[in-house]
Amino acid sequence: MEQFKGQPRLPKFALPKGYDITFKPDLTACSFGGAVAVELDIISDIWLVVLNAADLSVDAASVSFTHRDSSSKK
């Protein structure tokens, strides 16, 4: 993953369509929690997408990917 360091943007094959962000600050503990859902259009065959989470702790059990078949959208 070292080759992706310093690349703050999504690659050209991943076009963002929308973000849904929930931010929950804990002012007493000087910390925060939250959630984010990112909808992307992937326009070429790929095997890897790297999302930047620098200096954040991410619970691996909370990460999921969903394929949305464009033929089922109306």
N, C-alpha and C positions, 0 to 999 in steps of 0.2 A: 504493500500500500504506500510505500515511501514515494513512488512516482507521482502520487496524487497530492502530496503536500504542497501547499502554496497555490493550489488551484481552487479559488473560492466559488467558482461558478459551475453550474451544470454543464456537461459536454453538449455539443451541438445536436446530438442525436436524441436528447431528452428535453422535450419542450414542456415547460410547466403550464398547466391549465388552471390550477387553483390550489389554494392553501387554506386549511382550516386549523387555526391555532388557538389553544387554550393555555393561558398563563396564570399560575396560582402562586403569587408571592407569599412567603412566610417572613414577615418583617421581624418577628421575634427571633427567629433562628438565622436571619440573614441568608436565606436560601429561597429557592423556588422550585416548583414542579410544574408539570404541564403536559400537553400532548400536541402533536401536530400530525395532520394528514395531508399528504402531498399527492395531487393528481398530475401524472405526467403522460404525455404522448411520446412513446418511443418509436422513432421513425426509421430505425434500421435494426438488423439483428445484432444483439449484444449478449454478453454473458455476465456483465458486471455493471452495477450503478453504485457510485460512491456518493453518499450524502454526508456533508460536513457536520460534525458534532464536536468540534474542538472544545476541549476542556469541559465537556458535559458527560455526566454518567447516564448511560442509556441501558435500561433493563432489556436484555436480549429477548426475554419472553414476551415483551410488548411490541416487538417489531414484526410486522406482517406485510405481505405483498398480495395484492388481489388483481387478477387479470380481468379486465372488463371487455367483454366481446362487443365490438362496435356494431355488429349486426343486430344485437339485441336492444340497442338504444333507439328511441323513437323521437 
